[in-house]
Amino acid sequence: MPPHRDRSSPSEELRRAASRWRTERQLKRLSRLPSAGADSVTFAVLGDVEPSRFWIYRKLFNEEGVFRRQMEAIQGHRVNFIVQLGDMVSKGEPHRYEAFFRDLKRAWKGGRPYLTVIGNHDRSRPNGRSHSNMYRSLFGRPNYFFDHGRTRFVVLDSSAKRVTPAQLRWLDLVLSTPLRKIVFTHMPPVHLGLWGGVGKVHALGGFVGGAREFSDVVSANGVSRVYMGHVHAFGVQDHGGVRYVLTGGGGSALFPSGATDRFHHFLTVEIGPRGIRERVHALDGRVFHIPSAPVILPVHEHAHSWGAVARHYGRRLVRALRD
């Protein structure tokens, strides 16, 4: 009988494959770059990349090799580092992480530091009770911060669909700096309109526990941007003086979420003395700037769209099953 494989801890082979991507190691590389003490910094943000463990989602809502194609495209830009907003794998199991690291190795040309945010799919179970042992073993702490280019960058773990009081105290402490401030987290806070849910199912697209407290903390500390994934779409929303940017189009299935702007993409962001300049790079080659004008999205404006997209994709599902 073959030995039992522990799904909660990585093998030595997997640890070796992951060692170059550990957060601590990537941050050391980043700290040695000339941009560390400069007035400006440029980085890329890539959203959810797991292709889905369900074949029907892959057939209906995805295409092959999106993650690799977008990683290769990112490295054609002069960015100092890359942040991936979570959901690297469909489920936090060793063989899925092994496949992810193989893809990453093929796509990564040895250049930019690559930093990660833990997503709900990177845990032992995507939904319900779960733990983050595998992610921690491979990457390290899920909550961390670093300073680069006169900006403080904070990565906050919302993968368990909540932010705890201890995390909020830590966040408030690390945001107490005169530097510019950027926050990365996987899930949007639930109250951000449609991104926090569809219709009355508020928890579908965002974290609930500590959501309003999180927004209060980032608003009180003058955070410039919060970059989020989880919902496989693109969007911008200003709330409490903070701009929230949804960028979940890294390579995961573009299944119906109620959000209208569903396309594969990544962001490049330049922060300097004159402000923040953001570009959206679509998989088909289109590039556009995110305008600076405020964007306010009340919940009720888009509540009607869910029924229409559900009917549309229901018809696609029937056709796919016939094929």
C-alpha positions in Angstrom: 0.0 0.0 0.0 1.5 3.4 -0.9 2.2 5.8 2.0 -0.6 8.2 2.9 -0.1 11.7 1.6 -0.8 14.5 4.0 -2.9 17.1 2.2 -2.3 19.7 4.9 1.5 19.9 4.6 3.8 20.1 1.5 6.3 17.4 0.5 10.0 18.3 0.5 9.9 18.4 -3.3 7.1 21.0 -3.2 8.9 23.0 -0.5 11.9 23.2 -2.8 9.8 24.2 -5.7 8.2 27.0 -3.6 11.4 28.2 -1.9 12.3 30.8 -4.5 8.8 32.3 -4.2 8.6 32.7 -0.4 7.5 36.2 0.5 10.6 36.9 2.7 12.9 36.0 -0.1 11.0 38.1 -2.7 11.0 41.1 -0.3 14.8 40.9 0.1 15.2 41.0 -3.7 12.8 43.9 -3.9 14.7 45.9 -1.2 17.9 45.7 -3.2 16.4 47.4 -6.3 17.4 51.1 -7.0 13.7 52.0 -6.8 13.6 51.2 -3.1 14.5 54.7 -2.1 13.3 56.5 -5.2 10.4 59.0 -5.4 8.5 56.7 -7.8 7.5 53.1 -8.1 5.8 51.0 -10.8 4.2 47.6 -10.2 1.8 45.2 -11.7 -1.4 43.7 -10.1 -2.7 40.4 -11.3 -6.0 39.0 -10.0 -7.3 35.5 -9.6 -5.5 33.0 -11.8 -6.8 29.5 -10.9 -8.6 28.1 -14.0 -11.3 26.2 -12.0 -11.3 22.6 -10.9 -14.7 22.0 -12.6 -14.5 21.2 -16.3 -17.8 22.8 -17.1 -16.6 26.2 -15.8 -13.4 25.9 -17.8 -15.4 25.0 -21.0 -18.0 27.8 -20.6 -16.2 30.7 -19.1 -12.4 30.3 -19.6 -9.7 29.6 -22.1 -6.3 27.8 -21.9 -3.1 29.4 -20.7 -4.4 32.8 -19.6 -2.2 33.1 -16.5 1.0 32.3 -18.4 0.2 34.7 -21.3 -0.5 37.5 -18.9 2.6 36.8 -16.8 4.7 37.0 -20.0 3.0 40.2 -21.0 3.6 41.8 -17.6 7.3 41.2 -17.9 7.3 43.2 -21.0 6.6 46.3 -18.9 9.1 48.2 -16.7 7.6 47.3 -13.3 9.5 46.9 -10.1 7.4 44.0 -8.8 4.3 42.0 -9.3 1.4 41.4 -6.8 -0.9 38.4 -7.4 -4.2 38.9 -5.5 -4.8 35.3 -4.5 -6.6 32.2 -5.8 -3.5 30.8 -7.3 -4.9 27.3 -7.1 -8.4 25.9 -7.3 -8.0 24.3 -3.8 -5.1 24.4 -1.4 -3.8 20.9 -2.1 -0.2 19.8 -2.8 -0.7 18.6 -6.4 -2.5 21.9 -7.3 0.3 24.0 -5.9 2.8 21.8 -7.8 1.0 22.6 -11.1 0.9 26.3 -10.2 4.6 26.5 -9.6 5.3 24.6 -12.8 3.3 27.2 -14.7 4.9 30.1 -12.8 8.4 28.8 -13.6 7.6 28.6 -17.3 6.2 32.1 -17.4 8.6 33.9 -15.1 11.8 35.0 -16.8 13.8 35.5 -13.6 13.1 39.2 -13.4 10.6 41.0 -11.1 9.9 40.1 -7.5 6.6 38.2 -7.3 4.5 38.7 -4.2 1.3 37.0 -3.2 -2.0 37.6 -1.4 -3.8 34.5 0.0 -7.2 33.8 -1.5 -10.0 31.6 -0.3 -9.1 28.9 -2.9 -5.5 28.9 -1.6 -6.9 27.5 1.7 -7.7 23.9 2.5 -11.3 24.5 1.3 -12.5 27.3 -0.9 -15.7 27.7 1.1 -16.7 26.7 4.6 -14.4 25.9 7.5 -10.8 25.8 6.4 -7.1 26.5 7.3 -4.2 28.2 5.6 -1.4 25.8 6.6 -0.4 25.0 3.1 -0.1 28.6 2.0 1.9 29.5 5.2 4.2 26.6 4.7 5.0 27.6 1.1 4.9 31.4 1.2 5.1 32.6 4.9 2.9 35.0 6.8 -0.4 36.0 5.0 -0.4 39.5 6.6 2.7 41.6 5.9 3.9 45.0 4.7 6.9 46.6 3.0 8.1 50.1 2.0 9.3 50.9 -1.5 9.5 54.1 -3.5 8.2 56.3 -0.6 5.1 54.1 -0.4 3.9 51.6 2.2 2.3 48.5 0.8 0.2 46.4 3.1 -1.1 42.8 2.3 -4.1 41.8 4.4 -5.6 38.3 4.6 -9.3 38.3 4.0 -9.4 34.7 2.6 -11.5 33.4 5.5 -14.2 35.9 4.5 -13.5 38.1 7.4 -11.0 40.4 8.9 -10.5 39.9 12.7 -10.2 42.6 15.4 -6.5 41.6 15.8 -5.9 42.2 12.1 -7.7 45.5 12.2 -5.5 46.7 15.1 -2.4 45.6 13.2 -3.6 47.3 10.0 -4.3 50.5 11.9 -0.8 50.4 13.4 1.1 49.7 10.1 -0.9 52.4 8.3 0.3 55.0 10.8 3.0 56.4 8.5 3.5 59.6 6.5 4.3 57.5 3.5 1.7 57.0 0.7 -0.4 53.9 1.5 -1.6 51.0 -0.7 -3.5 47.9 0.5 -3.9 44.6 -1.2 -6.5 42.0 -0.1 -8.3 39.2 -1.9 -11.9 39.9 -1.1 -13.8 43.2 -1.3 -15.6 44.4 1.9 -19.2 43.3 1.6 -20.8 46.7 1.6 -19.1 47.9 -1.7 -22.3 47.5 -3.8 -22.5 44.7 -6.3 -18.9 43.5 -5.6 -20.1 42.4 -2.1 -22.8 40.2 -3.3 -25.6 39.6 -5.8 -29.1 40.8 -5.0 -29.8 39.6 -1.4 -26.9 37.1 -1.3 -24.5 39.7 0.2 -21.7 37.3 1.2 -21.3 35.9 -2.3 -18.7 38.4 -3.4 -17.1 39.9 -0.3 -16.0 39.4 3.3 -18.5 40.2 6.0 -16.8 40.1 9.4 -14.9 43.4 10.0 -15.9 44.8 6.6 -17.1 48.2 7.7 -14.4 48.4 10.3 -11.8 47.7 7.6 -13.2 50.6 5.5 -13.1 52.9 8.5 -9.5 52.1 9.2 -8.3 52.6 5.6 -10.3 55.9 5.3 -9.0 57.2 8.6 -5.4 56.5 7.6 -5.7 58.1 4.2 -5.1 55.0 2.1 -4.8 55.9 -1.6 -5.9 52.5 -3.1 -7.3 49.1 -2.1 -6.7 46.5 -4.8 -8.9 43.4 -4.6 -9.8 40.3 -6.6 -12.2 37.4 -5.8 -14.9 38.6 -8.1 -13.7 37.8 -11.6 -14.2 41.2 -13.2 -12.9 44.8 -13.3 -14.3 47.8 -11.6 -13.6 51.0 -9.7 -15.4 52.5 -6.8 -14.7 55.4 -4.4 -15.9 55.0 -0.8 -15.0 57.0 2.3 -12.3 58.9 0.4 -10.5 55.7 -0.7 -10.4 54.3 -4.2 -11.2 50.6 -4.4 -10.1 48.8 -7.6 -11.5 45.4 -8.4 -9.1 43.4 -10.7 -10.1 39.8 -10.7 -9.3 39.0 -14.3 -6.0 37.3 -13.9 -7.0 34.0 -15.6 -9.8 32.5 -13.6 -13.2 31.6 -15.2 -15.3 34.6 -16.1 -18.5 33.1 -14.8 -21.5 35.3 -14.1 -21.2 37.5 -11.0 -23.5 40.3 -11.7 -20.6 42.6 -12.6 -20.7 43.7 -16.2 -17.0 44.2 -17.0 -15.8 40.6 -17.0 -12.6 40.2 -19.1 -9.1 38.9 -18.5 -6.7 41.6 -17.7 -3.9 42.9 -15.4 -3.0 46.4 -14.1 0.2 48.4 -14.3 0.4 51.1 -11.7 2.8 54.0 -11.5 3.0 56.0 -8.2 5.1 59.2 -8.2 5.1 62.8 -6.9 2.3 63.7 -9.4 0.0 61.0 -8.2 -1.2 57.5 -9.3 -1.4 56.5 -12.9 -3.1 53.1 -13.6 -3.4 51.2 -16.9 -5.7 48.2 -17.6 -4.2 45.7 -20.0 -6.8 43.4 -21.5 -5.8 39.9 -22.8 -6.8 40.9 -26.3 -4.2 43.8 -26.3 -6.5 46.7 -25.4 -5.0 49.2 -23.0 -6.9 52.0 -21.2 -6.3 54.4 -18.3 -8.4 54.4 -15.2 -9.8 57.9 -15.0 -9.3 59.9 -11.8 -12.9 61.2 -11.5 -14.8 59.8 -8.5 -16.9 56.7 -9.2 -19.8 56.0 -6.8 -21.8 52.8 -7.4 -25.0 52.4 -5.2 -26.1 48.8 -4.7 -29.5 49.2 -6.4 -28.1 50.4 -9.7 -27.0 46.9 -10.8 -29.3 44.6 -8.8 -31.4 43.9 -11.9 -28.5 42.5 -14.0 -28.2 39.2 -12.2 -31.3 37.6 -13.6 -30.3 38.5 -17.1 -26.8 37.1 -16.9 -28.1 34.0 -15.2 -30.5 33.3 -18.0 -27.9 34.0 -20.6 -25.3 31.6 -19.1 -28.0 29.0 -18.4 -28.6 28.8 -22.1 -24.9 28.5 -22.7 -24.7 25.6 -20.2 -27.5 23.7 -21.9 -25.7 24.1 -25.3 -22.4 23.0 -23.8 -23.9 19.9 -22.3 -25.5 19.0 -25.6 -22.0 19.2 -27.2 
